[in-house]
Amino acid sequence: MYGLADLDRPFWPDVRAFTAMDGGVIVAVVLCLDALRVPLVYAVAPPDDEPTRELLRAVASEIATPCVATLSLGVASALGWDFDSAGEFLKMRLRSEVRPGDLAEHSSAHRLDTSDLDELRGFLEGRAYAEGEGGFFQPYMLELGPYYAIRDAGEIVAAGGVHVLSERHGVAGLGNIVTHPGFRGRGYAGVITRALCRELIPRISVIALNVRRDNAPAVRCYTSVGFEPVLHYEEGWIRTSLAPATTTGRSSKTHVSPRTDGP
């Protein structure tokens, strides 16, 4: 889905892409983003997708570890990998019929720019998440697309923006939509999400996000905005090297395409 954004700047020059071909058609893709602060492997497909499983088996020795892995549900276990799961997640997509006028504006949501970087980073890294929740932010996100925040007594108490955005491919992934633990239950996450979607809808056809499957309040929030689940997957750590595995004889062809020039 919005993995397409990884095929655009700023990611593309550093992406290693592995594809499995069958009859001249790409049937599976594994993306390795090694230049991030924590390397990421992205290989999401419906559960029990055999081409993706076989491609992962074939390129296991090419995966830089330790890394964060976003994988089809159950694939790490099926391959016998030492995978420290962080839990099950949903990919949710904004329904195509939702229009900006359907999303009520709220005066408390203010758009951030690069001058707000230190304040935003301080909030996300120091005050936003309850113990054990975690988060992931890099400065390029604030430069890439919209970020909104709500302040109380002059300090950010809720924020959210994009993790990835590609106008070329018409996709955006929202991320870091979070409210300070002391201000939750006031609907701030919904205000931030609506503000982001109002701005993105006119120029982006696929707006999506990830959320823990067991985070019922967040799922309800995003559903109320107009998101619906489209895929169930898991995320976690691969901490040890992955030894190459023998193939199963499937007649698909695996190609490695390390690009350094850009799309």
C-alpha positions as CSV (number, residue, x, y, z in Angstrom):
1,M,0.0,0.0,0.0
2,Y,1.9,3.1,1.1
3,G,5.1,1.2,0.9
4,L,5.1,2.9,-2.5
5,A,6.3,6.0,-0.7
6,D,9.6,4.2,0.0
7,L,10.2,4.3,-3.8
8,D,10.5,8.0,-3.7
9,R,12.7,10.5,-2.0
10,P,14.1,10.7,0.6
11,F,14.2,6.9,0.8
12,W,14.8,5.6,-2.7
13,P,18.6,6.2,-3.0
14,D,19.2,4.0,0.0
15,V,16.5,1.3,-0.6
16,R,17.6,-2.2,-1.5
17,A,14.7,-3.9,-3.3
18,F,14.3,-7.6,-3.8
19,T,11.5,-8.9,-6.1
20,A,10.2,-12.3,-7.0
21,M,9.0,-12.7,-10.6
22,D,6.6,-15.3,-12.0
23,G,5.9,-15.2,-15.7
24,G,7.4,-11.7,-16.0
25,V,5.2,-10.3,-13.2
26,I,6.3,-9.2,-9.8
27,V,4.6,-11.4,-7.2
28,A,6.5,-10.4,-4.1
29,V,8.6,-7.5,-2.8
30,V,11.0,-7.1,0.1
31,L,12.4,-3.6,0.9
32,C,15.4,-3.0,3.1
33,L,15.9,0.6,4.4
34,D,19.3,0.4,5.9
35,A,20.0,4.1,6.2
36,L,17.4,4.7,8.9
37,R,18.6,5.1,12.5
38,V,17.2,1.6,13.0
39,P,17.3,-0.4,9.8
40,L,13.9,-1.6,8.6
41,V,12.8,-4.6,6.6
42,Y,9.4,-4.2,4.9
43,A,7.7,-7.3,3.6
44,V,4.0,-7.1,4.1
45,A,1.5,-9.2,2.3
46,P,-1.7,-11.1,3.2
47,P,-1.1,-14.0,5.7
48,D,0.2,-17.2,4.1
49,D,1.3,-15.4,0.9
50,E,3.7,-18.0,-0.4
51,P,5.7,-15.8,-2.9
52,T,6.6,-13.4,-0.1
53,R,7.6,-16.2,2.2
54,E,9.8,-17.8,-0.4
55,L,11.4,-14.4,-1.3
56,L,12.2,-13.8,2.4
57,R,13.7,-17.3,2.6
58,A,15.9,-16.6,-0.4
59,V,17.2,-13.2,0.7
60,A,17.6,-13.9,4.4
61,S,21.3,-13.6,4.3
62,E,21.0,-10.1,2.7
63,I,19.1,-8.7,5.6
64,A,21.2,-6.4,7.9
65,T,20.6,-7.2,11.5
66,P,19.6,-6.1,14.1
67,C,16.6,-4.5,12.4
68,V,13.0,-3.8,12.8
69,A,10.8,-6.0,10.6
70,T,7.3,-5.4,9.3
71,L,6.1,-8.8,8.1
72,S,3.1,-10.8,7.1
73,L,1.4,-12.4,10.1
74,G,3.2,-15.6,11.1
75,V,5.9,-15.6,8.4
76,A,8.8,-15.2,10.8
77,S,7.6,-18.2,12.7
78,A,7.1,-20.2,9.6
79,L,10.7,-19.5,8.5
80,G,12.1,-20.4,11.9
81,W,13.5,-16.9,12.5
82,D,14.4,-15.5,15.9
83,F,11.8,-12.8,15.9
84,D,11.0,-10.7,18.9
85,S,7.4,-9.6,18.1
86,A,6.2,-6.2,19.2
87,G,2.6,-7.3,18.6
88,E,0.0,-7.4,15.9
89,F,-1.0,-4.4,13.9
90,L,-3.6,-3.2,11.5
91,K,-3.0,-1.2,8.4
92,M,-5.9,1.2,8.0
93,R,-6.8,3.3,4.9
94,L,-9.0,6.3,4.7
95,R,-12.1,5.5,2.7
96,S,-12.1,7.0,-0.8
97,E,-15.4,8.7,-0.3
98,V,-14.3,10.8,2.6
99,R,-13.9,14.5,1.5
100,P,-12.3,17.4,3.4
101,G,-15.8,18.9,4.1
102,D,-16.7,15.7,6.0
103,L,-13.9,16.4,8.5
104,A,-14.8,19.1,11.1
105,E,-12.1,21.8,11.6
106,H,-10.9,22.6,15.1
107,S,-9.2,25.8,15.9
108,S,-6.8,24.1,18.5
109,A,-4.9,22.3,15.8
110,H,-1.9,24.3,14.5
111,R,0.3,23.4,11.6
112,L,4.0,23.1,12.5
113,D,7.0,23.9,10.3
114,T,10.7,23.2,10.5
115,S,11.2,26.0,13.1
116,D,9.2,23.8,15.5
117,L,11.6,20.9,15.2
118,D,13.3,21.1,18.6
119,E,9.9,21.6,20.4
120,L,8.3,18.7,18.5
121,R,11.2,16.4,19.0
122,G,11.3,17.2,22.7
123,F,7.6,16.4,23.0
124,L,7.9,13.1,21.1
125,E,11.1,11.9,22.8
126,G,10.4,13.2,26.3
127,R,6.7,13.6,27.1
128,A,4.4,12.0,24.6
129,Y,4.6,8.3,25.2
130,A,3.7,6.4,28.3
131,E,6.3,3.8,29.5
132,G,6.6,0.9,27.0
133,E,4.7,2.6,24.2
134,G,7.7,4.0,22.2
135,G,7.6,6.0,19.0
136,F,9.7,6.8,15.9
137,F,10.5,10.2,14.6
138,Q,13.2,11.7,12.3
139,P,13.5,15.3,11.2
140,Y,12.8,14.5,7.5
141,M,9.2,13.7,8.5
142,L,8.6,17.4,9.5
143,E,10.1,18.5,6.2
144,L,8.3,15.9,4.1
145,G,4.6,16.7,4.8
146,P,2.1,18.2,7.2
147,Y,2.5,18.0,11.0
148,Y,-0.1,19.4,13.4
149,A,0.0,20.0,17.1
150,I,-2.3,21.1,20.0
151,R,-0.8,23.2,22.7
152,D,-1.8,23.7,26.3
153,A,-0.3,26.6,28.3
154,G,2.1,27.0,25.4
155,E,3.4,23.4,25.4
156,I,2.6,20.7,22.9
157,V,0.3,18.1,24.4
158,A,-0.8,16.3,21.2
159,A,0.8,16.0,17.7
160,G,0.8,14.0,14.5
161,G,2.1,14.0,11.0
162,V,3.4,11.9,8.2
163,H,5.9,9.1,8.3
164,V,6.0,8.8,4.5
165,L,4.5,10.9,1.7
166,S,4.9,10.6,-2.1
167,E,2.9,12.9,-4.3
168,R,4.4,11.1,-7.3
169,H,2.7,7.9,-6.2
170,G,-0.2,9.5,-4.5
171,V,0.3,7.8,-1.1
172,A,0.9,9.0,2.5
173,G,1.4,7.2,5.8
174,L,0.4,9.1,8.9
175,G,2.4,8.5,12.1
176,N,3.3,9.7,15.6
177,I,-0.3,10.6,16.3
178,V,0.0,10.8,20.0
179,T,-1.4,12.7,23.0
180,H,0.5,13.3,26.3
181,P,-0.8,10.7,28.8
182,G,-2.1,13.5,31.0
183,F,-4.3,14.9,28.3
184,R,-5.9,11.8,26.8
185,G,-9.6,11.2,26.5
186,R,-10.3,14.7,25.2
187,G,-10.4,13.8,21.5
188,Y,-7.1,15.4,20.5
189,A,-6.0,12.5,18.4
190,G,-9.1,12.8,16.3
191,V,-8.6,16.5,15.9
192,I,-5.0,16.0,14.7
193,T,-6.0,13.1,12.3
194,R,-8.8,15.2,10.7
195,A,-6.5,18.1,10.2
196,L,-3.9,15.9,8.5
197,C,-6.5,14.3,6.2
198,R,-8.2,17.6,5.3
199,E,-4.9,18.9,4.0
200,L,-3.8,15.6,2.3
201,I,-7.0,14.5,0.5
202,P,-6.9,17.0,-2.3
203,R,-3.5,15.8,-3.5
204,I,-3.1,12.2,-2.1
205,S,-5.3,9.3,-3.2
206,V,-4.2,6.8,-0.6
207,I,-3.9,8.0,3.1
208,A,-3.1,5.2,5.5
209,L,-1.7,4.5,9.0
210,N,-0.7,1.7,11.2
211,V,-2.1,1.0,14.7
212,R,-1.8,-1.8,17.2
213,R,-4.6,-4.2,16.9
214,D,-5.2,-4.2,20.6
215,N,-5.3,-0.4,20.9
216,A,-9.1,-0.2,21.0
217,P,-9.3,3.6,21.7
218,A,-7.0,4.4,18.7
219,V,-8.8,2.1,16.4
220,R,-12.2,3.7,17.4
221,C,-10.6,7.1,16.8
222,Y,-9.4,6.4,13.3
223,T,-12.6,4.6,12.4
224,S,-14.6,7.7,13.4
225,V,-12.5,9.8,11.0
226,G,-13.2,7.4,8.2
227,F,-10.4,4.8,8.2
228,E,-11.0,1.1,7.7
229,P,-8.7,-1.9,8.3
230,V,-7.2,-3.4,5.1
231,L,-4.4,-5.7,6.4
232,H,-3.4,-7.5,9.6
233,Y,0.4,-7.9,10.1
234,E,3.1,-8.0,12.8
235,E,6.1,-6.0,13.7
236,G,9.2,-6.7,15.8
237,W,12.9,-7.1,16.0
238,I,15.3,-9.5,14.2
239,R,18.4,-9.3,16.4
240,T,20.6,-12.1,15.1
241,S,21.9,-12.8,11.6
242,L,19.7,-14.8,9.3
243,A,21.4,-17.8,7.8
244,P,20.6,-18.5,4.1
245,A,17.9,-21.2,3.7
246,T,17.5,-23.8,1.0
247,T,14.8,-23.0,-1.5
248,T,11.7,-25.1,-2.0
249,G,11.9,-25.5,-5.7
250,R,9.3,-22.8,-6.6
251,S,9.8,-21.6,-10.1
252,S,9.8,-17.9,-9.2
253,K,12.9,-15.8,-10.0
254,T,14.5,-13.6,-7.3
255,H,16.1,-10.3,-8.5
256,V,18.2,-7.9,-6.4
257,S,18.0,-4.2,-7.5
258,P,20.2,-2.0,-5.3
259,R,19.4,1.5,-6.7
260,T,21.6,4.5,-6.0
261,D,20.5,6.9,-8.7
262,G,16.8,7.7,-7.7
263,P,13.5,6.9,-9.3
